[in-house]
Amino acid sequence: GRLGNPEVTSTMVFIAEPVSGTDGFGDVSATDVVVGDTDACAVAGGTVYCWGKNFDDSLQLGIPGTFTQTAATVAHPVEANAGVGFDNSSVTDLSLQKGMNSATAACAIEDGTVYCWGFNGNSSFASLLGDGGQAVDTVAVVSSTNGFANTNVTTVESGNRHTCAIEGGTVYCWGGNDEGKLGNASTSDAAVPVRVASTTDFDNTNVTALSATRHTCALEGGQVFCWGANDKGQLGNGTTSASDTPVLVSTTDSFDNTNVTAIATGWSHTCALKNDAIHCWGANGDGQLGDGTTTDAATPVQVLEEGDLDATKVDGLALSSHTTSCALQQGDLYCWGGDGAAVVNRSDLDILAFIPPTGMLGAREASGPNRTPAHAPVFW
């Protein structure tokens, strides 16, 4: 049910289909869309709607009557919880954890406060809701602790079984902490928010943007910092060693790591936008770095501007978990990297503006990898 359309029964769909919904979904335009491995959520008129699979005991859909393992083939509003102050009527930001087909959670900001719902831990895995593992089968309010007031949060971003938030320019994270993706100089899981560590280069007082998957990246002072998994060089510091504290992405001949305006992370690759170029680093087996090769890069390489792609006109970036990268340019979408059934079937492409292409690279049928950007149509 991850397509949100019960009339679509195929396991692989290469052209976009409209999402069906209940309780007013479709009456107003969606302003935010997030996609996980087996589920998706959207904000429309300030209300969060979700659809897809409630994986095992995850309950990440948050839908009345489906705080069970019942899947939803159409979009339903997440159940409000007056007991913690969640009305589900004025949500401004939304995130959905990527769990590689396992139990995950979703989080939303309403009136400056972060709320989460879904999987909240067991004997094998960390609690993911940030409330100390207290909530069961309901929306939880993230705990106020370790300097995190949870009253003026501006951004929430979820990765692989962890979530981070910006409050007052400072990043706090919670959930699973394998390979140090919480950034607090530890690899221990955190059931409540912990402050990302400050370093010589990273103050953690003026962060403006976040992106996360197996690793986490942040923008501070126009520079990119990353921490967590680094097996393919996705931290961009010239190594393949994981880091449990933020590291400064390396400069290269074409990338000076200043005046960066946007960042996006995939499972094992990262991209950044400056006013004159897009740069990517990490895994490149399907050409997802866009430099015309399939060679991994532990430092930034410049994306080749094919066709009409012009980095000076790009508005945002989005990466699928594994093999695809996209740039939104004045209403047009350009993508590069992997295509094909395997990619489409497990996609958790999180497009920053809701203008998806037909298929991963804009093709109506699966094809091979594109090592340089290809133009994808914006209308289906």
N, C-alpha and C positions, 0 to 999 in steps of 0.2 A: 503493500500500500504506500510505498514511499513517493509515488508519483502523485498521490492525492486525487486520483481519478479512478473510481471503481470500474469504469468501462474499459480501462486499459489493463489487459491481462498478460501482455507479453513481458518477459523478464528483461528484455533489452529494447529500448525505444530510442530511435535516432532523430526523431522530430519532436518538438516540444508539444505538450498537451496541457490544456488548462487545468488548474487545480480546482476541484469541487469543494464546497464547504457548507457549514451550517451556522446558524445564529449570527447572521449578518456578514459572514465572510463573502467577499465579492461585491458588497455594497459600496465599499470605499477602497481606495487604492492601497496596496501594500507598500510600506515604506522601508521594510527591512526583511530579508530572507536569509535563513541559515540552513545548511544542509549537513546531515551527519551520514554515517554509513548506511543506516536503515531507516532514517526518519528525517523530518524537516519541520521547521517552524517559521512563521511569518508574523510580522506586526502589521495590523490593519486597523486604522482608527484608534490607535493606542492600545488595542487588545492583541494578546498573543494567541495564535492558533497553531496547532501542531497536528501532524499526521504521520503515518508510517507504522513501524513495528515497535512495540514495547518489549525490548529484548530481555528475555528471562525475567529477572526480578528488578529490572532497571526502572520501569515506570516513567520514562523520561517524557512521555506525551503530556502528562499532567491533566488528563481529560476526565471530567466527571464520569464515573462508572468504569473508567479504564485505569484507575490506580490499581490495576491488575496486570495481567500479561496480555490483554486483548489488544490486537492491532486496530488501527483506524485507517480506513481507505479514503476518507475525506477529512478536510480540515475541521477541527473542533476547537473551541476556546479552552484555554487552560483554566482549571478550576480556581477561583479566587479563594483566599484564605484570610478572612477578616481578623483571625486571631493573631496573625503576625503583621497585618497591615497591607496585605497584597490584594488590591481591588481588581487588577487586570483591566484597567481602563485608561491609564496614561503612561504606558510603557514607552521608553525612549531609546533603549538599546537592548540587544538580544544576542545570545551566544549559545552554541550547542557543541558539546564535547564530541570529539571523534574517538571512537573506542575500538576500531577495527573489529566490527561485528561483535561487540561485547557490551555489557551494561555501562551506560553513560548517564549524563545529566544535562540539563539546560538551565540557563540563568538569564535574568532580565533585570533591567534597572527601571524602577518606578519611583518618581519623586525623589531621586537621588539615593535611593536605597537598593541594594542588590538582593534579589530573591532567587533561590534555586529549587529545582525539583528533579526527581529521578533517583538513581542508585545512591544509597547513602552508607555503603560499606558493609563488609562482613569479615569473617575471620581471615579471608585471603586477600582482600583488596581494601584500599583506603576509602574512607567516606569522601564523597565528592561535593557535598552541598555546602560545606564551609560553616556548618552550624554545630560542629563537634560531634556529629553522628546522631543527633537527637531526633530529627524528624523521621517519621515513617508514613509513607503513603500520603504525603501532603506537601504543599509548597512551604519551604523553609526560608527564614530570614537569615542571611549570613551573619555570623557572630561579629560583634564589635570588640576587637582585642588587638594587642600588639601594635597600637597606634592607629588601627583602622577603625574609624568612627562609624562608617557605613551610613553617612547622612548626606554626603555631597559627592557621590561617585558619578563620574562622567563617562567612563568607558568600561565595558566588561568584554573579555575575550577568552574563549575556551579552546584548549588544545586536546591532546590525547590524555583523557582522564585527569585533567587539571584545569583550573580557571584562574585568571588574573584580572585585576581591576585597577583603575587609576582613580585616586582620590587626592585632591590637592596637589597634583603633579607627582605623586608618589605611587609606585606599583606595589601591590600586595597580591600574593598567590596562595592557593590552597588545593588540596587533593593529592594525587599520586606524585611522587618526586623521584622516579627512576631517572638516573643520569643527571640529576640536579636541575630539572626543568622549573622548579620553584624559585631558583636563584638565590637561596638564603644560606649559601655555604654549607649545605647539608644534602643528603640524599634520603632523609627520613620523610615519610608521608606526613602531611599536615591536615588535620581535620578542621582547623580554623585558619583564617588568614595569617600569613607571615609576611614580613616586610622583605622585599628583595634587597640583597646586600648592596651597600655603596662600595665603590672601589676607587682607585686613584683617578680613573677616567670618568666613572659613572657616579653622579651625585644622587640620583633617584629623588630629585626634588622638583624637576621640571619636565617630566615625561609627557609627551603629547599624543603618542600612538602606540598600539600594541598589536602583535600577531603571534599566534601560537599553534603548534601541533605537537611533535615530539620534542621540539625545542621552542624557546620563546624569544622574541625580539622586541625591542623598544626603540622609540625615537626620543632622544633628549638633545636639545640644542642643535637640532638638524643633523645629528650623528646617529648611526645605527649601532646598537649593542645587542648581543645575543648570548643565550646560555642554554644548557641542556645537552641533548644528544648531538653528536658531531661525527658520526661514522662516515659520512660522505663529504665532510667539510662544510656543512650547512651553517656553522657559526661564522664562517668567513674570515677567520683569523689566521689562515695559513696552516692549520693543523687538522687532525682528525681525532683529537682528544676531547671528550666531553668536558664541560665546565659547569660547576655548581654555583658560579658567580658570573655576573655579566662581563663579557669581553668585547673590546672595541673591534668592529669589523675593519680589516686591513685596507689601507690605501693601495691603489695600483696606478699605472700610468694613465688610465682612463677614469678612475674613481678615487676622488679625494675624501670621501665620506664627510662632506659638509653640505648643508642646505638640502638634505634629503627631505622629501615631502610625504612619501608614502612607503610602506613596507608590507610584504605579504610572505607567509611561510607555507611551504608544503611539507609533506612527510619527511623529506630529506633534502629540500632545496629552499632557497630564499631569494626574493627579488626586492629591489629598492628603486624608487623613482626620484630622479633629480629633474631640474627644469630642462635639461638638455639631453638626457639619456636614461635608459633603463638598464640596470645591471642585475645579474643573478649569480648565484654561487651554490655549490653543493652537488647533488646527484644530477647526472646528465645522460643517463642511459638511453632516454628517448628524445633527446634534444630539447629538454625542458628549460635549459639555460638560454636557448635562442641564439647561440653564438655560431651556429653553423656546424657544430661538432657534436659528438656524443661522449666527450671526455669530461669526467668529473672535475670540478674546480673548487679548491679550498679558499680561494680569494675571488673577489668579484670580476666577472667578465661582462663585456657590453653586449646587449641584445642587438642583433643586426636589424636595421629598420628597412624591412622589405615593403615594396608596394607603397601604399599611402600612409603607413605607420609613421607618426611623427611624435617623438617623445615630448616635444614642447607643448603638444596639445592633449596629452594623456591626462585623464582625470583620476584614474585609480588602477590598482592591480588586484588580481585574484589568482590563487593557485589551487589546483586540486591537490588532494593529499599526496598523490604519487608522481604523476608524469606530465601534467599539463599546466601551462602558465597562460594568463590572459591579461590584456590591457584594454581598458575602456577609453576610447578617444572620441569625444564629442558625439556620443550616441552610437558609435560604431565599435564593434568588439573584434580584437585581433588576438589569436591564440596560436601557441606553438607547443610542440612536444608530442606526447603519446595520444593516439586515438585508438579505436577498436573496442571490441566488446568487453574485454576484461577491464578496461579503464572505465567505460561507461557504466558497467554493472556495479562497480564499487566506488563510484565517484562521490566525493564530498566537496565538490567545487563550491566555494563560498563567494559568489559574485557580489562585489561591493555595490553595484547598482543592478536592479532587477531587470536585466536585459540578457537572458540566456541565449546562446546560439542553438542551432539545430545540430545536436550531437556535440561532442567535445571540441572538435575543430571546425564546426560549421558545416560538416558534411552530413548528408542524409543517410549515408551508409558508412560503416567502419572502413578505415583506411590505415595505412602505415604511419609512422612518426613523421612530423614536420620539424626540421631542425631550425627553421627560421619562421617568423610570424606569418600567419595566413589570415586573410580577412574573413570574418564570420558574419553572416547576416544578423541584423538585430530583430527582424520581424520573422514570425514563424510561418 
